[in-house]
Amino acid sequence: MVIIGGGFAGLNLARKLDKGLWDVTIVDRNNFHSFPPLFYQVASSGLEPASISFPFRRELLSRKYRGCRYHIGDVRTIDVSAHTVHTQYETLHYDTLVLAAGSTNNFFGIPELEKHVYTLKSTSEAIRCRNEVLDRLERASLCKDPARKRRLLTFVVIGGGPAGVEIAGALGEFKRFTLKREYPSLEQSDMRVILVEGTDRLLAAMSAKSSADALEGLSQLMVDVRLGKQMKSYDGTTVVFADGTTEESDTVVWTAGVTGVPFELKGTDVKPGPGARWLVDEYNSVEGIDDMYAIGDIALMITDKYPKGHPQVAQVALQQAANLARNLSEPRKEPRTFEYRDKGSMATIGRNRAVVDMGKMHMSGRPAWFAWLVVHLLTLLGMRNRAVVFINWMWSYFTFSAGLRILIRPGRFPLRKYWDE
Ligand SMILES: Cc1cc2nc3c(=O)[nH]c(=O)nc-3n(C[C@H](O)[C@H](O)[C@H](O)COP(=O)(O)OP(=O)(O)OC[C@H]3O[C@@H](n4cnc5c(N)ncnc54)[C@H](O)[C@@H]3O)c2cc1C
């Protein structure tokens, strides 16, 4: 079996499969498993990237993965008639292929967005975002031109889902508690954090109570939330909204859309469905292609309860992986159809501020924030990472200071050809 992607879905499948029956190779473009729910903390200098990443080679040493291999590679082409997967380095043969490559940013066909906005869909994008935010603050602290300074210190976040709310909250918290202390030449009123959402409420997938609490929490953190507003274009300096208004900003963080990771498929006419997700049956088998499964964000399973597919969240990815592993590891048993058990959803807005929905139960404020901390710590891979994250969080909780505001730009010299591949 070849599994494309060692995220929540791919890694959990590899762990749970019977390795006596399956010879498993995980192919991933990064040599580590990452934890997307905390990317915003990397982007806002709250955590270092290594504390939310886990190297595959170390993970595969564990007894639970005995027999699994890891290959680095960005899968670009899949030939379903030849049963091969092609990366920039090699061609791999498979008997069974599992797509678990997750999703990527959707710029809705607006090409200039891709060039100018910052995004949070991978560890490297989060590091980039962190560096750009720190760069704006440093340059603003030296800037004498008021208009230029205002543009440097206007941070616009597009998209009021969990990722948008979380990064806007982190920037707001920085403005409220840290800016004046660390940048004495800047005033609080110089920095603006604007969160733009196209619909009439934040966290649309959560309860109305959570949306209202998130709005209130963000206003306490001095975030200017603009609902029912859509961005039309951005050229790197001017954000133009659909209602004709504009904002000058050097930093726009885009969290407004996702789409399945694209592949070139040979030997079949089958194409991905809406959202570039692969249409699967109730066993996660890709419709119309033999020996191919899709799990997690990249899979689209349409059911009566989820006519637009399941939400693209970690729990769905983990549960689909577990169900597929069970079906493929026990071939003599009747295969089990996938049923999603929704364990609830949560988002954090800042210290002591979070929202949690579990069935009909709603929590907010400090208890929700503690619940959020515990759930995220427990889901993180590796004891070292848990300990480092816990210490970091406690340190910033009591000192209001994240010691990680370090601007490290990757060196551009010496140039290496493989960096372009
Ligand atoms: C900023 C952010 C915040 C989020 N917050 C939450 C949250 O709070 N709670 C929650 O439940 N969910 C959250 N999610 C969603 C959650 O992370 C996803 O639903 C989950 O990661 C999906 O798991 P997956 O295995 O399908 O994909 P992923 O976890 O994204 O894993 C995909 C893997 O495939 C690899 N890959 C991709 N393309 C290729 C390729 N072409 N070749 C080789 N390898 C490839 C990637 O490197 C990655 O390792 C968040 C997502 C983001 C981006």
The ligand as a MOL file (V3000), in Angstrom:
LIG
                    3D

  0  0  0     0  0            999 V3000
M  V30 BEGIN CTAB
M  V30 COUNTS 53 58 0 0 0
M  V30 BEGIN ATOM
M  V30 1 C -4.9070 26.6600 10.2060 0
M  V30 2 C -5.7730 25.4450 10.4140 0
M  V30 3 C -6.4430 25.2730 11.6210 0
M  V30 4 C -7.2390 24.1590 11.8360 0
M  V30 5 N -7.8560 24.0100 13.0420 0
M  V30 6 C -8.5550 22.8760 13.2900 0
M  V30 7 C -9.1240 22.6350 14.5810 0
M  V30 8 O -8.9940 23.4670 15.4830 0
M  V30 9 N -9.7990 21.4680 14.7810 0
M  V30 10 C -9.9390 20.5340 13.7770 0
M  V30 11 O -10.5460 19.4880 14.0020 0
M  V30 12 N -9.4290 20.7380 12.5620 0
M  V30 13 C -8.7280 21.8740 12.2860 0
M  V30 14 N -8.1840 22.0710 11.0560 0
M  V30 15 C -8.4440 21.0860 10.0050 0
M  V30 16 C -7.5950 19.8410 10.1820 0
M  V30 17 O -6.2460 20.2140 10.3340 0
M  V30 18 C -7.7760 18.9530 8.9570 0
M  V30 19 O -9.1200 18.6010 8.8450 0
M  V30 20 C -6.9200 17.6940 9.0670 0
M  V30 21 O -5.5620 18.0530 9.1470 0
M  V30 22 C -7.1680 16.8030 7.8710 0
M  V30 23 O -6.3220 15.6970 7.9630 0
M  V30 24 P -5.7300 15.0450 6.6330 0
M  V30 25 O -4.9080 13.9040 7.0630 0
M  V30 26 O -6.8200 14.8290 5.6540 0
M  V30 27 O -4.8090 16.1850 5.9890 0
M  V30 28 P -3.5130 16.8620 6.6190 0
M  V30 29 O -3.4760 16.7350 8.0770 0
M  V30 30 O -3.4950 18.2300 6.0070 0
M  V30 31 O -2.3180 16.0030 6.0360 0
M  V30 32 C -2.0030 15.9840 4.6790 0
M  V30 33 C -0.5640 15.5200 4.5300 0
M  V30 34 O -0.3370 15.2950 3.1440 0
M  V30 35 C 0.9020 15.8780 2.7470 0
M  V30 36 N 0.7680 16.2080 1.3220 0
M  V30 37 C -0.0900 17.0710 0.7630 0
M  V30 38 N 0.0140 17.0570 -0.5750 0
M  V30 39 C 0.9790 16.1650 -0.8610 0
M  V30 40 C 1.5550 15.6990 -2.0810 0
M  V30 41 N 1.1570 16.1720 -3.2730 0
M  V30 42 N 2.5490 14.7790 -2.0240 0
M  V30 43 C 2.9750 14.3130 -0.8230 0
M  V30 44 N 2.4540 14.7010 0.3630 0
M  V30 45 C 1.4680 15.6190 0.3280 0
M  V30 46 C 1.0670 17.0820 3.6590 0
M  V30 47 O 2.4280 17.4320 3.7950 0
M  V30 48 C 0.4460 16.5680 4.9680 0
M  V30 49 O 1.4200 15.9660 5.7830 0
M  V30 50 C -7.3800 23.1830 10.8130 0
M  V30 51 C -6.7070 23.3430 9.6120 0
M  V30 52 C -5.8910 24.4620 9.4120 0
M  V30 53 C -5.1480 24.6160 8.1140 0
M  V30 END ATOM
M  V30 BEGIN BOND
M  V30 1 1 1 2
M  V30 2 1 2 3
M  V30 3 2 2 52
M  V30 4 2 3 4
M  V30 5 1 4 5
M  V30 6 1 4 50
M  V30 7 2 5 6
M  V30 8 1 6 7
M  V30 9 1 6 13
M  V30 10 2 7 8
M  V30 11 1 7 9
M  V30 12 1 9 10
M  V30 13 2 10 11
M  V30 14 1 10 12
M  V30 15 2 12 13
M  V30 16 1 13 14
M  V30 17 1 14 15
M  V30 18 1 14 50
M  V30 19 1 15 16
M  V30 20 1 16 17
M  V30 21 1 16 18
M  V30 22 1 18 19
M  V30 23 1 18 20
M  V30 24 1 20 21
M  V30 25 1 20 22
M  V30 26 1 22 23
M  V30 27 1 23 24
M  V30 28 2 24 25
M  V30 29 1 24 26
M  V30 30 1 24 27
M  V30 31 1 27 28
M  V30 32 2 28 29
M  V30 33 1 28 30
M  V30 34 1 28 31
M  V30 35 1 31 32
M  V30 36 1 32 33
M  V30 37 1 33 34
M  V30 38 1 33 48
M  V30 39 1 34 35
M  V30 40 1 35 36
M  V30 41 1 35 46
M  V30 42 1 36 37
M  V30 43 1 36 45
M  V30 44 2 37 38
M  V30 45 1 38 39
M  V30 46 1 39 40
M  V30 47 2 39 45
M  V30 48 1 40 41
M  V30 49 2 40 42
M  V30 50 1 42 43
M  V30 51 2 43 44
M  V30 52 1 44 45
M  V30 53 1 46 47
M  V30 54 1 46 48
M  V30 55 1 48 49
M  V30 56 2 50 51
M  V30 57 1 51 52
M  V30 58 1 52 53
M  V30 END BOND
M  V30 END CTAB
M  END
